[in-house]
Amino acid sequence: MPQLNPAPWFAILVFSWLVFLVILPTKVMNHIVPNEPTILDSEKHKTESWDWPWQ
């Protein structure tokens, strides 16, 4: 039975992992995000305590 011969399947496994781990991440990371996040104002918002009218 030829499907039990590990020689061609092992090579396919190694080359497919080589593609997944080396080639694809570099192609994916080279894409540019069209909407870069903008930096908001760095000043803190003034928060006031809320005094509840307990009676």
N, C-alpha and C positions, 0 to 999 in steps of 0.2 A: 504494500500500500504506500503510495508516494507521499501521502499527507503526513506520514509518521517520520519522514526524513527531516531532521531539524535544520539541516544546512541552509536551504533557501529561506525558511521561515525566520531563522535567527538573524540572517542578514537583513530581511525586510523589517524586523523588529528594531534592529539597531539603527538602520537608516531612517525609519520613521521617527524614532526618538531623537535622532540627530536633527531632523527637520523641526520637530516640536520645541526642542530646547535651545537651538542656536539660530535658526533662520527666522522662524515666525516671531519671536519676541522682538527682534531688531526691526522687523517690518511694522509691527504693531506700535512700537514706541516711537517711530519716526512720524506718526501722524500728528498733525497740529490740531489742537482743540479750537474750534471756531469762536467760541465765546470764553475768552480768558476772564477769570474772576477779577473784579475791580477791588481795590483796597478802599475800605470805608474809612470814615473819620475815626481817628484814634482816640478822640476825647470821650470820656465816660459820660453817660447820661446821668442827669441828676435825678436821684430817686428820693422821694419823700416818704416818711413813715405815715401810715394811715391810722389815725386814732379812731377807734370804733367808739361810738357813743353808748357805752355800757351803762345801764341805769339800775 
